[in-house]
Structure formats: C-alpha cells, structure tokens
Amino acid sequence: MIRLLATLALSLLASSAGQTQSTVDEIHLRGTVQDVVLLSHFSGKITPVDFDPSFALTVRVESVLPAVKNFTAGTVVAFAIHSPALLFGGKVRKGKTYDFSLQRKIEDGKTRYFGLMVVTVPG
C-alpha cells in the first residue's frame, strides 16, 4: 500500500513538473485615437487583440498600468481589432482620448494580448 501511494505521488509530481506556467493580467491603457483603417490598408507593426481582426486601430499611449514595455507613454501602437463600431459602441472619434482595458497572457515566454475594451468614452 505504501509503495502504491509513493508511486502515485511520484507520478503526480512528474506530471505537474511538465506543466507550463501561465499568467493572465489586466492592463489599463489611456490612449488618443490617431486613426482607424482596414487592416488590409495598414502597413507596420500590429498587435493582435481579437480573434477575427479586420481593422487597425492606431493610438498614442498617454498612460498604462501596470507598466508594459511595448506600451510606454508617448509611443504609438496599432491594435488589430474586429470592428470599431463594436469596440466603441458607435462611431470612433479620432483625436479623442479613451480609457481601454486589455488582457495579457504570458505563457512559455510568449505574450498574447486579447479582450480590448473601451472603459470610458469622452463626453
């Protein structure tokens, strides 16, 4: 019986050692909309945040919490999004500053962003 329990314990330890660690956290980003274009008309570096992107949303980062290396204040970043109408709940306003929420998953040393949402819409 003890041998069986020891074997079972070793099996569990071996299987859990092979599992990868992953971290998911939420990023709060304040950004000013620079442009929204069809993804097919965009050239440059893009950060996918949707499973079926059709548009490139370019924003100038005003602030971000927690700190993220790729999204420092003053940088311009382009997100690949599905639909501006769905993201903004209507028409996007270029030149306006929005508060965004974004999910980040880090797994096996790779970072993936998803779930971009508008938290506040300017008045």
URHUTA-V682343 format. One record per helix or strand of 2 or more residues. SS is the DSSP state (H for helix, E for strand). FROM is the first residue (numbers start at 1). LEN is the number of residues. If there is no record, write none. Layout:
BEGIN
SS/FROM/LEN  SS/FROM/LEN
END
This chain:
BEGIN
H/2/16  E/22/17  H/39/3  E/47/2  E/55/11  E/76/6  H/84/5  E/97/11  E/110/11
END
